Amino acid sequence: MSGAGQITGGGGFTPATSIEDAEKWATKNITKKVDYQGVDIKVANEINKQLYTARQENLILDVSKINKIGGAEEFNVGGNSFSIVQGRVAGRAERAWQVSKDTDNFLNAFMVLPKDKALEQLVTHEIGHLVDYKIDVAKMGGYLDKAIEKKAKSIKRKWTKIYNANKDRLPSDYAEIAGSKEGFAEVYSIYRIEPKLLDNVFVSHMDEAVEFASSFGN
């Protein structure tokens, strides 16, 4: 299944030409509460595409709202919030990529990708957290199914072992220093965009995690 999870455009996703249209599209296709006012249209479209694709593939829980808090776009999923700092992505993702390249800084996983993929990587990283959270809910018995709970626990244990044993193969410094959850999100982002850049041990695990997350709930 390697590479099968690559994002190709979100199927029925339609890019908006204005923030108002982006909000209308999200309200119709993703969630009933949306606030993109003041957000760069590229950011709104990328969030819409990614959330729509993830829901179509049954990888994440229902999105209860998309709203800003301070300078961030926040996804509220299952009562948990995951944010993208707007200052990093709203028209600045490519500039952040260039600064990182000029300083030979591989803090973010977008550095293994072309500059024009920087924004996509930042948003996909956050989707990775939502996939991980769905597996966490299953691990904690949230689906009242012992087989699902057992499999979720197994996948989480496997990731901890893989993460700790392969830190030198992770796609960014941030993935290495920030812990296994951030490592999962960084690896997931590259897996979805350009899986051939990852070591096989990561691709194999993401294949299993994605297949599992899509197999239950919702």
C-alpha positions in Angstrom: 0.0 0.0 0.0 3.1 2.2 0.1 2.4 5.6 -1.5 -1.3 4.7 -1.8 -2.1 7.5 0.7 -0.6 10.2 -1.4 -2.8 13.3 -1.7 -3.7 14.0 -5.3 -6.3 16.8 -4.9 -9.0 15.6 -2.6 -11.4 14.1 -5.1 -14.3 16.5 -4.9 -12.3 19.4 -3.5 -12.8 22.6 -5.4 -10.3 25.5 -4.7 -11.9 28.8 -3.8 -11.0 32.1 -5.3 -12.1 34.1 -2.2 -12.2 33.6 1.6 -16.0 33.8 1.5 -16.2 31.0 -1.1 -13.6 29.0 1.0 -15.9 29.3 4.0 -19.0 28.4 2.1 -17.3 25.3 0.6 -16.0 24.2 4.0 -19.4 24.7 5.6 -21.0 22.5 2.8 -18.4 19.8 2.7 -16.5 19.6 6.0 -18.1 21.3 9.0 -20.8 23.8 10.0 -18.6 26.3 11.9 -15.9 28.0 9.8 -13.9 31.2 10.2 -11.2 32.0 7.7 -11.5 35.8 7.9 -8.0 37.3 7.7 -6.5 34.0 6.5 -4.5 33.8 3.2 -6.6 32.1 0.5 -3.8 29.6 -0.2 -3.9 28.5 3.5 -7.7 28.2 3.5 -7.7 26.1 0.3 -4.9 23.8 1.6 -6.8 23.3 4.9 -10.0 22.6 3.1 -8.3 20.1 0.7 -6.5 18.3 3.5 -9.4 18.0 5.9 -11.8 17.0 3.1 -9.5 14.3 1.9 -8.8 13.0 5.4 -12.5 12.7 6.1 -13.3 11.1 2.7 -10.6 8.5 3.5 -12.1 8.1 7.1 -8.7 8.9 8.6 -9.9 11.4 11.2 -12.8 12.1 13.4 -15.6 14.5 12.5 -14.4 18.1 12.3 -16.6 20.1 14.7 -15.3 23.5 13.7 -12.5 25.4 11.9 -11.7 28.6 13.6 -8.9 31.0 14.4 -7.6 31.7 17.9 -5.2 34.6 17.9 -3.0 34.2 14.9 -3.7 30.5 14.2 -6.0 28.3 12.2 -7.4 25.7 14.6 -8.9 22.4 13.8 -11.3 21.2 16.5 -11.7 17.5 16.2 -13.3 15.3 18.8 -12.9 18.1 21.4 -9.2 18.4 20.7 -7.5 21.3 19.1 -4.6 21.3 16.7 -3.2 24.6 15.3 -1.1 25.9 12.5 0.6 29.1 13.4 -0.6 31.5 10.7 2.7 33.5 10.8 4.5 30.4 9.4 2.1 29.6 6.6 0.0 32.5 5.4 2.2 33.6 2.5 5.4 32.8 4.4 5.9 29.1 4.0 8.1 29.4 0.9 10.1 32.2 2.6 10.6 30.0 5.7 11.8 27.2 3.4 14.3 29.6 1.8 15.6 30.8 5.1 16.0 27.3 6.3 17.9 26.4 3.2 20.2 29.4 3.4 21.1 28.6 7.0 21.3 24.8 6.4 18.6 24.3 8.9 16.6 21.0 8.7 14.3 21.8 11.6 11.2 21.2 9.6 10.4 18.3 7.3 9.5 20.6 4.5 13.2 21.0 3.9 13.3 17.5 2.2 10.7 18.8 -0.3 10.7 21.4 -3.0 10.0 25.0 -1.9 6.5 24.9 -3.5 5.5 22.0 -1.2 6.3 23.9 2.1 2.7 25.0 2.8 1.3 21.5 1.9 3.8 19.9 4.3 2.9 22.2 7.2 -0.8 21.5 6.9 -0.3 17.7 6.3 1.8 17.6 9.5 -1.3 18.8 11.4 -3.5 16.2 9.7 -1.0 13.6 10.9 -1.8 14.7 14.5 -5.5 14.1 13.8 -4.8 10.6 12.4 -2.7 9.8 15.4 -5.5 11.1 17.7 -8.1 8.8 16.1 -5.8 5.9 16.8 -5.3 7.2 20.4 -9.1 7.2 20.9 -9.3 3.6 19.7 -6.4 2.7 22.0 -8.3 4.1 25.0 -11.4 2.0 24.1 -13.4 4.8 22.6 -15.0 2.6 20.0 -16.1 -0.1 22.5 -14.5 -2.8 20.4 -11.7 -5.0 22.0 -10.2 -6.0 18.6 -9.9 -2.4 17.5 -8.5 -1.4 20.9 -5.9 -4.2 20.8 -4.8 -3.3 17.3 -4.5 0.4 18.2 -2.3 -0.4 21.2 -0.1 -2.6 19.0 0.3 0.2 16.4 1.2 2.7 19.1 3.8 0.4 20.7 5.3 -0.3 17.2 5.6 3.4 16.5 7.4 4.1 19.8 9.9 1.3 19.1 10.4 2.4 15.5 10.8 6.1 16.5 13.3 5.4 19.2 15.4 3.0 17.1 15.5 5.2 14.0 15.9 8.8 15.1 18.8 9.3 12.7 16.5 8.4 9.8 13.8 10.9 10.6 13.0 13.6 8.0 13.7 16.6 10.3 15.5 17.8 13.4 12.1 18.7 14.9 11.0 15.1 14.5 14.0 13.9 16.4 13.9 16.3 19.3 10.2 16.9 19.9 9.1 13.4 20.8 7.3 10.5 19.1 4.0 12.4 18.5 5.6 15.2 16.6 7.8 12.6 14.9 4.7 10.8 13.7 3.2 14.0 12.3 6.5 14.9 10.5 6.9 11.4 9.0 3.2 11.3 8.0 3.5 14.6 6.1 6.3 13.2 4.0 4.6 9.9 3.6 1.5 11.6 2.1 3.5 14.0 -0.2 6.6 12.1 -1.3 6.9 8.7 0.4 10.0 7.7 -1.6 12.0 10.2 0.5 11.3 8.1 3.7 13.2 5.0 4.9 11.2 1.9 4.3 10.7 1.3 8.0 8.6 4.5 8.2 6.7 3.8 5.0 5.7 0.4 6.2 4.5 1.7 9.5 2.5 4.5 7.9 0.9 2.0 5.5 -0.3 0.0 8.5 -1.4 3.0 10.6 -3.3 4.6 7.7 -5.0 1.4 6.7 -6.0 0.8 10.3 -7.3 4.3 10.9 -9.5 4.2 7.8 -11.0 0.8 8.8 -13.2 1.8 11.7 -15.5 4.5 13.0 -17.5 7.3 11.4 
